Amino acid sequence: MIFEITKTMEQKIDEWDKCKAIDATGAKFAYTFIPTGIGLVIKVKCDCCCRVLDITEW
């Protein structure tokens, strides 16, 4: 399987993101890809504030 973030998904993440990275590398998101029988569920979790964004495209 190939797990990828599209440009549309990147735009949704940018609009949703309000936190500043606290890591020296600038990393602040955890991406979760869940394959299902009807498609791929994609969630993004902010490691700074623990909010979760569902960017699944059906």
C-alpha positions, 0 to 999 in steps of 0.5 A, a space after each residue: 500500500 502507498 500512504 500519501 498526503 495530497 496537496 488538498 490534504 496539506 492545505 487542510 492541515 495548514 488551515 487547521 494548524 495553529 501550534 508552534 513546534 516545540 521539537 528542535 526538528 520542527 516535527 509536531 504531527 503524528 499521521 495515522 493511516 487506517 486501511 478499511 474495506 471501503 477506503 483509507 482513513 487518515 488522521 493527523 494528531 498535533 503533538 503540541 495540543 493533542 487535537 486530531 484532524 480527520 483528512 479522509 477523502 472518500 
